[in-house]
Amino acid sequence: MTRIGFAYNQKPDSPVELVSAASSEPRADEEPPSLSDVYAEWDSAETIDAVASALSALGEVIRLEADDSFPERLRSERPDIVFNIAEGLHGTNREAHVPAICEFFGIPYSGSDPFTLSLCLHKARTKDLLTSYGIPNAAFALIETPADIGRLLRSDVPFVARLSSTAPIFLKPVHEGSSKGITEQNLVRTRRELEERAAYLLATYDQPVIAEAYLSGAEFTCGILGNGARARVLPIVGMNFDSLPEGALPIYGFEAKWIWDTVANPLDIFECPAAIDTRLQSGIEDVVLRTYRALGCRDWSRVDVRLDGEGVPNIVEVNPLPGILPNPADNSCLPKAARAAGLDYDQLIQSALRYAAERCGVALSAFSDAALTEAVA
């Protein structure tokens, strides 16, 4: 029987939650963040158990929590393949730690390689590469120090020169996920707002800040399964910003993800499949697959897209370690897209592992991909 290592990071049993989030039972694509955001990207016991259950149909599952003991346990167990959802904790390369250790020991693993994971976590470097491939993304500048703020404001960068209420700029920490550091206050309309908010983000998150020309159009998120020519975009998820509270900005940030979307008052924010015409669907799928391949993503990923003022699909972010909450009541986009494609949760997890096993030449227990083939054809 195939021995499947399962690498993950599990949230502490009793994290300190944000008061507003804890009291309203948030629902979102990833797990609710703690007060300091430290564990926002880690998974709950419920998610970890669901993934392990899905994997058990394909072999013996060996749980390998990605803590300080992970390297020694991996070397001792030497599974045939590792299914990786570990996000890591420290540093700009934290998502690459588990794959890099697997490569060091010569053990196959699922998902993207260390380079791609580190690249995609750094929003500015991702955009640099996309731009070199001619893939549309918002104009941007990187703010690495407080002095850079003044230099940017004194520059002749077009999107900064046009900064106004009709041409705002959006700011975000350069290598965070789960909407950490992304709130409505990050949409700035004046030079003073840009200066103050950028300084706050630099000091609070201790990392560079990316300033982007705001994309005013509709937003979508796209799940991808497969490799090479077989990679396919699952049914597109559209953002329904009309479901946000009155006066809220059309942004799926911290407030929408963790505060306004609750079990008691759920936001009907996602539409899957998105109600778009075939031309726009084809345009989104094309730019998503070009991005997936240009960045070297493997097996599965989720790519966020937003239209500019002229309706052109632009890449916003790429997540090679997508959120995979098992409960259909949760707003977890990749499982939602998979269900729309005819894949249940177990089939989604198994499909990702199957693509990895094929790529690595690892034999799994008997598994039919008929449902997957029909769904993504």
N, C-alpha and C positions, 0 to 999 in steps of 0.2 A: 504494500500500500504506500502511496506517495506520502511523504512526511512534509507537511506544510507549516513552515514557521510563520507566525502572525505577529508582526511588529506594530506596536501602538503606544500612545501615551494616554494614560487614564487620569481623568480629573481627580483631585483629592476628594476624599469622602465628604468633607465638610468645608468647601471653599467659602470664603467671605463674599457674599453676593452684593451687587449694587442694590441699595434699598428699593429704588423704584422698579428695578427688574424683578427682584425676588418677590416683592409683594404682588406683582401682577402676572407671575408665571409666564415669562416670555416664550415665544415660539419663533424659531428662526432656522436658517440653513446650517449653522454650527451651534455649538453648545454655548449657553449664556456665560458671559465673562465674569470674572471675579472683580473685586473692587479695583485692583491695580491692573487689570487686563492680562495678568501673567498667564493664566490658563485658558484664555479665550479660544484657542485653536485645538485644545485637547478634547478627547472624546469621553462620553459618559459610559458607565458600566453597561447601560442598555444598548448603546451602539456597538460596543465591543463584543458583547454577547451575541448580538444579531449577526455581526460579520463572522464570528467564529462558527456559529450555527450554519451559515451559508457555506462556508469553506469545508465544513465537515463532510459534505456530500462528495467531495473530491479527494479526500484523503484524511490522514491523521493530523489534527491541528495541534501545534505546539505553541502555546502562548509565550511571547517574548516581549515583555514590557520594555520599552526603550528607556531604561534608567541606567545608572552607573554599572549595573551588572550585565548589560546587554552584550557587550563584546565577548565576554567570557562564556556566557550562556550560548550564544550563537556558535562559537567555536566548539563548545562541548556537544551541542545537539546536532549540528551540521545537518539541517533539514535539506530536502531536495530543492526547495524553492521557498522564498519568503514573500508573503503578502504584506505590503507595507502601507500603513496609514499614519505612521508616526510623524508628528509635526516638529518635534524637538522643542527646545526651550531658549537656549542662549545663542546669540550671535547671528550674523547675517547669512550664515550657511547652515542654520539649524535644521532646515528641512532636508538637507543633503547628508546628514550624519549617518543615518541608518543605511542608505544605499552605499555610501562610501565604505562603511565597515563590511557590508556584504561583499563588495568588490575586493576588499583587502583579503578576505578569507575565501574568495572564489566561489561564493554561493549566489545562485541566480535569485533575482527578486523582481517584484512587479513594479510597474510605474516608471516614471522618468528617471534619468541618471542624475548623479550629483550636480553636474554642470547645469543642466536644464532647471533643476529645482532651485539652485542658487540664483540663476539668471532671472527666473520668473518671480522670485521673491523681491528682487530689486526693480521697482517699477521704471526707473529711469533707464537702466541698462536694457530692460525689455523693450522699451520704446525706441532706444537707439537701434537695436537690431531690426525691429519691425520697420522703422524708417528706411534702413539700408535695403530692405527687401521691397520697398514701395508699398507697404501695407498701411492703410490709413490709420492714424491715431492723432489725438489732439496735440497741437503745438504746446511745448512745455519748456520749462527751465528748472534746473536743479539748484536748490538753496542749501548749501552745506554748512555755512557759518552765518552768524549775525551780520557780518560785513557784506556777505553776498546779497542780503536784502536791499541794502542801499545801492549796491552796484546794479542790481536788477532794475530798481526803480529809476535809476539814472540812464539806463541803457535805451537803445532804440529798438528793442525786441518788439515786433508788431503787436502781438496780443497783449503785451503790457502797456504799450502806448495807447491802445484802444480801451483800456480798462475803464468801465463805466457800469451803470445799472443795466444797460442793454448788452454789454459785452463783459460779463464778470469772469473771474478767475476762480478755479477750485484748487484748494490746497490739501495735501495729505502726506502723512509720513511715508517715506520711500520704501520701507520694507516691513510692512505690517499686513495682517489679514484680519478676517472676521470683523471688519469695520472698526478696528481699533484706531482711535484718533480721527475718525471721520464723522463729523457732525454738520448740522446745518450752518453753524458758524464758520465753516471752512469755505463757504461761498462768499467771496469778497468782491465788493463793487467800487471801492475807492482805494487810493494808494495808502491811505492811513490804515484802513482795514487790513490790507495785504501786509503791511509792515507789522502791525500788532499781532495778527493771527500767526504769521510765519514765525515770529519770535517766540510766541507761546508754544507752538508745536515743536520747534527746535529744542526748547528748554524742557518740555514735558516728556518727549519721547526719545531724546538724546540720540537723534539720527537726522540725516538730511530730510528736507521737505521738498516735495515736487509741486510745482505750480503749473497748472494746465489751463489752457483756454477752455472755457465751459462749453460743453456740447449740449445744445438746447433741445435735441430731438428725443424720440422714444428710446427706451432701453430694453435690452433683451439679454438673456443668458443662455448659453448653449452647451449641452453635454456632448462629449465625443467619446466614442468607443472604437478601438481597433488601431491598426498600424498600417503605414504605407498606403497603398491603393485601397485597402479594405477599411480604412478609417471612415467612419460615418458620423454625421451630426444627428443626434436624436431630435425628436420634436422640440421646436424652439419654445422657450419660456418667455412670455412677455410681461413687462412690469405694468401694473395698473396703478398709476400714481393717483388716480381719482379716489382711491380707497383710503388715502392718507387723511389725517385730520385737516379740517378747514384751515387754509393758510399755510400748510406745510409745503416745503419746497419739493419738487419732483426728484428726490434723491433717496436711494435705498441705502441709508447710512445707519449710524448707531441708533438714532431715535426710532426709525422705522423697524429696525431689526430686533431691538432689545426692549423697547419701552412701549411703543404703541401696539405692537402685534402680540396679543396675549390670548391665553386659553379662553378667558371669559369674553373677550371682545376681539376675535381674530380679524386681521386685515385680509381682505380678499385681494391681495396685491399681485398674485401670480396667475397668469392665464397660459395654459398649455393644452394643446398647441396654440401658439400666439395667432391672433386673428389678423393675418397679414396676407397680402397678395403673393402670388407665386414669384413675381419678379423680385420683390424685396426678400422673400425667403431664400431664393437662389443667391442673391447678393450677400446676404448674411452668411449662408453656408459656405460660400466661396472664400470670403475673407477669414472665416473661422478655421477652415481646413488649411489655408495657406499659413496662418499663424501657427497652428498646431505642428505643422511640418517644419516651418522655419525655425521654431524654437526647439525642435527635437523632442517634443512630447511623445510619450509612449503609453499604450494600453487604454488610458482614459484621462480625461481632463474636463475642466469647465472653463469656458471663455465668455467674458462679459463684453457686450457690444452696445454702443449707443450711437444714434444717428446725429449727424451735425445739422446745421440749419438748412442745408440743401438736401437732406435725406440720405446722405452717404453713410454707410455703416463704418464706424470707427471702433478699433479695439480699445477697450478700457483696461481690462486686466486679464491675466491668464492664471488659472489655479490648477497645477498638475496634481495636487492633493485635495480633491473636492470634498465638500461636506456630504455626508451620506447618512443622515438621520433615518432610522428605519420606520418611524411612525408616520403613516400617510397624513396625519393631522398636522404634522410639522411642515413648515415651509422650507423643505430641503430640495433644492432645484434638480440635482442630478437624479435622485430617485423618482422625483415627479416626472421628469422627462422620460425616464426609462419606463415608468408605468404607462405613459401615453404611447410608447412604442410597443407595448405588449409584454414588457419584461417586469416580473415581480422583483422584490428586493433581492431574494436569493439569486435569481438569474443575473441581476446586475453585477453582484459581487463575483459570481462564478464566471461571468463573461470576461471581466477584467483579468481574473487570474488565468483564464484559458488563453487569452491573447498573450499574456506574459509567458506562459509555459510554452506556447508555440514558438515564440520569439527566441526562447532560451533552449529549446530542444528538450524540455522536461515532459515526461509522460505523466498524465493525471489519471485518476480513476475514470471509468466510463462516463462520458458527458456528451449529450447531444446539443448541438448549437442550432437546431432547427428554428427555435423560437427567436433567437438572436438574428439569424440570417433573414428570416421573414420580416422582422421588425425594422431592420436598418437598411434593407435592400432599396 
